[in-house]
Structures are given as structure tokens and as C-alpha cells.
Amino acid sequence: MNGVKVVMKSALFFMSELSAHIKISQIIFYSLLETGHATEMLIVQFQCQNNEAKAPTFQKCLLVKMTWESLHVFLSVTILIQVHIVYLGERQHDDPKRVTDSHHDLLATVVGSKEVASDLMVYSYRHGFSGFAAKLTESQAQKLSELPGVVRVIPNSLHSLQTTRSWDFLGLSSHYPNHVLQNSKMGDGVIIGVFDTGIWPESKAFSDEGLGPIPSHWKGVCKSGDQFNAATHCNRKIIGARWFIDGFLAEYGQPLNTSDDPEFLSPRDANGHGTHTSSTASGAYVRNVSYRGLLSGTVRGGAPRARLAIYKVCWNVLGGQCASADILKAFDEAIHDGVDVLSLSIGYSLPLFSDVDERDGIATGSFHAVARGITVVCGAANEGPSAQTVQNTAPWILTVAAGTMDRALPTPIMLGNNKTFLGQAIFTGKEKGFTGLTYPEGTGLDPTSAGACQSLSLNSTLVAGKVVLCFASVTGRVAVRLAAATVQEAGGIGLIIAKNPSDALIECRDDFPCIEVDYEIGTRILYYIRSTKSPTVKLGHSKTLVGKPVSAKVAFFSSRGPSSIAPEILKPDITAPGVNILAATSQLDQWMDGGYAIHSGTSMATPHVSGIVALLKAIQPDWSPAAIKSALVTTARTKDASGFPLFAEGSPKKLANPFDFGGGIVNPNGAADPGLVYDMGLSDYIHYLCAMGYNNSAISRLTGQSTACPAEKPSFLDVNLPSITISSLRSSVTLTRTVTNVGSPNSIYRADIEPPTGMTVTVKPHILVFNSRTKKISFSVTVCATKQVNTGYFFGSLTWRNEQNAVRIPLSVKTEILESYADDN
């Protein structure tokens, strides 16, 4: 029985040291299985249970019984233990220590003691709101959820990550005086918090040269860690840096820093994503930057003199993963630290969690931030162009779609028949003369399958030394990079990819030319190959083309509305450049060139808006997050520089609508002087939460005040948004809006209505007169369907105009005469 005693000792140690349960699992099972004592224990247990004559002593029976029970507990915990977020709503005390002590006391009531509670506690949320993250079994989580004062207990979950020309494109060139960049002193004094993969502090983009003292309202810290020294890596630009990993590690359960996925337990960025977004939002001026000779110019952020607070919540695993428990803790600390803007290029996946479900993490944390005047800017996600794929849909979040700008990278493809086509690429490698061109023809019932980019099957003898043409039938980067790797392995020297048109270019490794064309050009090249005995091609270098005739579009990948949670809440809100953005990156970024990289995504669009918000905060520090959102939405551009309507990339390309771009492409200078704003506060958000049908206790805990929703469920349509979206119009509906004058005190505005097709729109009053005493005016909007038929969405606008301002909000209306009609468009 010596082996049993060893196992028992391990089991008892487990009971007191629950946090080390994985390691102890190995001790117990190896003790049983490798020493053979498991058989002995089973025999003894059988004898004890059946009262056999040769039964062991009472002490030995008790020892075996306790061992099996300990192992049973251990196995249950090992299998079922998971980090849970216990959300308690607004704080009940202002003293953070009292809040944390109350969390330990609450947890101790379920797990038995404060010592065990301390071991199980992952985070205490004590600044922006009240709650904690802890390692719990399902039964413990259930018991906690039933205690008074607990709003919800939900399991931890994971989220994923989502320049030289862009600021000139948006009208923020430093060559022009009298605009928001100069008037805001480039965002000086504003603090932007970035939730991402960290930062590469040595980049010139984070120089503090010329910056004054750290803003007095900053209360945060800079923490040292793996290859990050707070004393040297933080400065007057990077004023705060910390990391949050406990929630992720509790779920991941594997080593972090591997040869495939290097990582630092510190604010240092091993991925590049966080450095890229931080420098886009607030990077300093760095001149003479290019990417492999392309896109040359000056790189900077939107608010070059704003300060950065770095909250590393995402880790370099599977492209970047972030735990809800860590995100909520970062919100908690950022609210306490004194940030003015929060930038999150992070999303979840469909289907979406509700606004009051902490598994989202972002919706709950951002509510508390916005309630304290902090604007939270989030990406719309990269699941486009399908409808209803937009994420971060809560009305208090500023949700950003991605667009292109007036810049392209044309790359010539010269065929042996003297015809030249222009593709798009990032190719500056060695230019070769005319060489062989081939397309992998297939046989059998599906002869085109051999030429599909995502599943190329190549004969090295036929491909070596040639350029290969393939057709991509799936979207995304995977098909292109798989095809490039296959062609390189077979000895090919270049790749032409025919695909659905998209300006978000995919660079291939080792200066290998990967040139993208649309299906029409790809087909013409294919016909040349099939009609020529020895087809040849010459691939030229990519060039940088700026301005006309290149027009901006909504990016193919950018997620589209309407919201799948509440279609009446227009999402996305705004669009910003997010395609082929050049910015600083980590030295470990595999696509880095001289400390800079080109990346695309709503992740890149988000910090553009975060930087612009910082400029607006510097000019108008008293504006609420809703007022800032309204200023951006109502002044956005819906036409390109030539005056033509914006298009949205897709299949096929189409005229863009509010579900593609929200208000339109962000217009920073216009947003600084919007004239009128559609402001919102806590009462508006409560109206929304009641309209969603959330229960009174959940809303009360979230908002920190007693709330009783009206017996008759309120309408989404009366939430004071800078947009009107009606998802189910049967005959007519009347809604209200309130505007606040932030322009000239004595102003008169007149309504200019562009009704959606098949609708009539009436506004009362039709004229708004403001003066020194009248700063807010409410008006009603009545929308009537002229035909009794189910339709898709039609779009229009309502614009309040005077001599200086045009305050435009989008109208989106769908008639639904028959409920739950199958063809929902």
C-alpha cells in the first residue's frame, strides 16, 4: 500500500493546490498506472465494499476511499474547470480594495475559504465596473449565478484579431493649414488606449521628440516584462504599457513562446498587429519610408501628438487570440487609467452574443467606458461581402468598415502577342524577360479543377521556369498563398491569379511575383495560352498610382450590415481606409521591410478613426462619445473625389449603401464642424436595452441605477441615432429624433429629403430655428409605404441644411407586409 499512500499524498496536495491541477494529474496517473498500484487499490476497494473476511483494516479502507474520492474530484475539476466571468454590474464602492475584498468573499461562499478563492481568482474587475474572473467548475458557476447581486456567470471565450497616402486622402495633409490637424494641435494631450498584441517600442513611429509632459489626467502605469524595460521603452509617447494573459492561459493550456509562434510575456509585440494599429492611430512623423520601393512618402498616425496607452490582450497564437476575461480586465484598468479613446481591432464570430453577455467582453466593457465619456472604436470585422456579418454592433460603439483609397499598384503583364494587361501586385523583385506561360489543363469530368488556385496539381517538368495562370474560386488569402507555394515548389517563377476583383493585395514570399487580375482578364490570358503553341509572358514591376482615375470603394472583405442582433441599429457607422495600409510593425512580422509592413483589414481602418476621434476630442473635449459619432456619420462622404457615388466591392461590384459604409467615408475636417449632432446619453442606451427585451435587473446592474422598463416595449426606432433604419414597414410609422446645435448659436436649418424608392417621408417641423436659448429641437419623421408588397431594403437620406452645414443621416427601409416572408433579401 506504499503506492496508495504516495497517490493519497498527491491527491491531498491537489486539494490544497488546485491551481496546479494539470501537473498533479500527471503525478496521480503515473503513480497508478506505471507502478501497478491501481490494481491493488481496486482489489482493496472491492474487499472493503463487500465486507470480505480478509477485508483490510478500517484505516486502510478509509485511506483507499478518500483516495478514490480525491481522484474523482480531481478528474471532475480537470475536465470541467474553466475560467468564468462573474459579472456584478456597476461598482457598489469607490474603494478598489473593498471591491476586490467583496469579490473574494463572494467566491469564498462557494469554494469554501478565502485561501481557495484567492487561488482560483484570475482577475478582479474593480475600477470601471464590478466583477471577477475565476477558475470554476460548472456546479460552482451555477451556485454563484444564484447568489444575490450576481448579474450573470458565463464562461470565458476567445476573440480574434481583425499611412503614407491615407491621411492625404482624408484631407489631413500637413501642407494645408486651418483644418482639424492644426486646430487640434495634432491631438496633443489626448490619450489613445489600444487593445491589441502590444507594441514594438523601438520604432521611430513612437518617438517622443517634441512632446511635452505626460497629460496630468493619466493615472496608469508602464510595466516591465520579457524584453520590455519600462524605464527605457516607455516615454512621453508610450505613456503606459501592460499585458493581460491569465484568462487566455487558463484556456490555452500549452506553452506560449514556441519557434512557430514566438511571444513575449510583456507589452512587446511579437505579431506586428498591435504596432501597426498603434502607429496608424498616433504614430509620429517618419519621412522617406517605403515598402520595397513602393508607396514611398511620410508615414504618420492620425493624431501624431496624442499619447499611447498599450493594453496587450491578444497573443501570437493562431494568428492572434484574445480572451474575454483579459479584455474585460483591460477595460477595467483603462477606465481607471484615464484614457480618452479606446481602439480595438478585435472581433468575435457569428452568431453574435447579446449586448449584455460578457462572453462578448467588448460590448460590456465598452458600455462602462462610454458611460464615463470614453469613445470606443471597434472594427466591423472581415467577413464581407455577405450581409449581416457586421460585428461590434452595440449602439454605444463606433463601428468602422474598411475602404480603399485613391491609390493603386498596377503591375504590367506583357504577353508574347504584344498585348499588355494591368494586374495588381506588390512586386519589386528581379524583373525577368519573356518566359514560358502555362495553365494546368485537367482531364475527366471536371477539366477546370486542375487550374483552381486552391488545389493546384502541377507537373514539375511542365512548370519549371514558367509563369503559371490559375483561377481562384474561393476568396481570402489562403488560395493565393497555397498556389504560390505549389508553383514555387514545382520550379515555377511567377503566378497570375484570376479572382474576384479586390484591392486588398496578397504579397507572396521571397519577392515571388503574385499578380492578381479579374476573371475577364484571366480568361483572355487563358485563351492566348490555348491558342498559342509556345505562349510567353513578361511580368513587370509594380508601380504606385495615386489620385485620379483611382476611386475609393468599400473593401471586399469588410463586413456588411444590417446587424444580426438589431437591424434598426445601423452598422457599420463609418468607413475609413483599411486596404494596403503602410505602417510600423514588429521586427518579427514576417512581412516586415525596414520596420514597416502593408496590411489590410477593418483592423487597419479602426485606428484611422481612433486617431480622428483623438483630434476631435482635443478640439471639443466636452463632446460625448455619441456626439462624436454623430459628427463623423453626418459629415461623411458618399461620393468619390470625382463626384460619383461610391461602389462596394463584391460579387458583383455594386453601388454602396449604408449597410456597406454606414454614413460614408470619414471626413475629419467636416466632423470638426458638424453644425448639429444627434446626441445620446444613458437614458437613450436604457431605451435601447429595454427595446431589446433585456430584464430590468440586468439593465440595472449594467447601468448602475434602478431601471424599470415600461410595460409596453419601447421602439428601437426612437433611439436617437444619426440614422433611421426600418426593418419591417407595413404601412406607415412615425419616429422622433432630437438634434443639438453645436454650431453658430443663431442658425436656421431646412429639411432636404431623399426618400427611399416606394416610400414617402414627411418631417415635422420642416424648419429648425436655433438661438441662444434654443439649443435642442425634436422633430418627427413619418415614413409611408406607397405599395403593399414585400421588398428588400431601399435607401435614401434626410439632410438638415443651412449656409454652412449639411447634416445628413441615411434612411434604410424595408417593407414587410407578410411576416417571416422567406425571401428576406
Stockholm file with secondary structure:
# STOCKHOLM 1.0

chainA/1-825         MNGVKVVMKSALFFMSELSAHIKISQIIFYSLLETGHATEMLIVQFQCQNNEAKAPTFQKCLLVKMTWESLHVFLSVTILIQVHIVYLGERQHDDPKRVTDSHHDLLATVVGSKEVASDLMVYSYRHGFSGFAAKLTESQAQKLSELPGVVRVIPNSLHSLQTTRSWDFLGLSSHYPNHVLQNSKMGDGVIIGVFDTGIWPESKAFSDEGLGPIPSHWKGVCKSGDQFNAATHCNRKIIGARWFIDGFLAEYGQPLNTSDDPEFLSPRDANGHGTHTSSTASGAYVRNVSYRGLLSGTVRGGAPRARLAIYKVCWNVLGGQCASADILKAFDEAIHDGVDVLSLSIGYSLPLFSDVDERDGIATGSFHAVARGITVVCGAANEGPSAQTVQNTAPWILTVAAGTMDRALPTPIMLGNNKTFLGQAIFTGKEKGFTGLTYPEGTGLDPTSAGACQSLSLNSTLVAGKVVLCFASVTGRVAVRLAAATVQEAGGIGLIIAKNPSDALIECRDDFPCIEVDYEIGTRILYYIRSTKSPTVKLGHSKTLVGKPVSAKVAFFSSRGPSSIAPEILKPDITAPGVNILAATSQLDQWMDGGYAIHSGTSMATPHVSGIVALLKAIQPDWSPAAIKSALVTTARTKDASGFPLFAEGSPKKLANPFDFGGGIVNPNGAADPGLVYDMGLSDYIHYLCAMGYNNSAISRLTGQSTACPAEKPSFLDVNLPSITISSLRSSVTLTRTVTNVGSPNSIYRADIEPPTGMTVTVKPHILVFNSRTKKISFSVTVCATKQVNTGYFFGSLTWRNEQNAVRIPLSVKTEILESYADDN
#=GR chainA/1-825 SS CHHHHHHHHHHHHHHHCGGGHHHHHHHHHHHHHTTSHHHHHHHHHHHHHTTCTTCCCHHHHHHHHHHHHHHHHHHHHHHHCEEEEEEEESCSCSCHHHHHHHHHHHHHHHHSSHHHHHHHEEEEECSSSEEEEEEECHHHHHHHHTSTTCCEEEECCEEEECCTTHHHHTTCCTTSCSSHHHHTGGGTTCEEEEEESCBCTTSGGGCCTTCCSCCTTCCCCBCCBTTBCHHHHCCSSEEEEEECCHHHHHHHCSCSCCSSSCCCSSSBCSSSHHHHHHHHHHCCCEEEEEETTEEEEEECCSSTTSEEEEEECEESSTTCEEEHHHHHHHHHHHHHHTCSEEEECEECCSSCCCTTCTTTCHHHHHHHHHHTTCEEEEECCSCTTSTTCCCCCCTTSEEEEEECCSEECEEEEEETTSCEEEEECCCCSCCCCSEEEECCCCCTTCTTGGGBGGGCCCCHHHHTTEEEEEECCSCSHHHHHHHHHHHHHTTCCEEEEECSCCSSCCCCGGGCCEEEECHHHHHHHHHHHHHCSSCEEEECCCCCEESTTCCCEECTTSCCCSCSSCTTSCCCCEEEECSSEEEECCTTCTTCBTTEEEECSHHHHHHHHHHHHHHHHHHCTTCCHHHHHHHHHHTCBCBCTTSCBCEECSSSCEECCHHHHTTCBCCHHHHTSCSEECCCCHHHHHHHHHHTTCCHHHHHHHHTSCCCCCSSCCCGGGSCCSSEEEEEESSEEEEEEEEEECSCSSEEEEEEEECCTTEEEEEESSEEEECSSCCEEEEEEEEEESSCSCCCEEEEEEEEECSSCEEEEEEEEEECSSTTCSCCC
#=GC SS_cons         CHHHHHHHHHHHHHHHCGGGHHHHHHHHHHHHHTTSHHHHHHHHHHHHHTTCTTCCCHHHHHHHHHHHHHHHHHHHHHHHCEEEEEEEESCSCSCHHHHHHHHHHHHHHHHSSHHHHHHHEEEEECSSSEEEEEEECHHHHHHHHTSTTCCEEEECCEEEECCTTHHHHTTCCTTSCSSHHHHTGGGTTCEEEEEESCBCTTSGGGCCTTCCSCCTTCCCCBCCBTTBCHHHHCCSSEEEEEECCHHHHHHHCSCSCCSSSCCCSSSBCSSSHHHHHHHHHHCCCEEEEEETTEEEEEECCSSTTSEEEEEECEESSTTCEEEHHHHHHHHHHHHHHTCSEEEECEECCSSCCCTTCTTTCHHHHHHHHHHTTCEEEEECCSCTTSTTCCCCCCTTSEEEEEECCSEECEEEEEETTSCEEEEECCCCSCCCCSEEEECCCCCTTCTTGGGBGGGCCCCHHHHTTEEEEEECCSCSHHHHHHHHHHHHHTTCCEEEEECSCCSSCCCCGGGCCEEEECHHHHHHHHHHHHHCSSCEEEECCCCCEESTTCCCEECTTSCCCSCSSCTTSCCCCEEEECSSEEEECCTTCTTCBTTEEEECSHHHHHHHHHHHHHHHHHHCTTCCHHHHHHHHHHTCBCBCTTSCBCEECSSSCEECCHHHHTTCBCCHHHHTSCSEECCCCHHHHHHHHHHTTCCHHHHHHHHTSCCCCCSSCCCGGGSCCSSEEEEEESSEEEEEEEEEECSCSSEEEEEEEECCTTEEEEEESSEEEECSSCCEEEEEEEEEESSCSCCCEEEEEEEEECSSCEEEEEEEEEECSSTTCSCCC
//
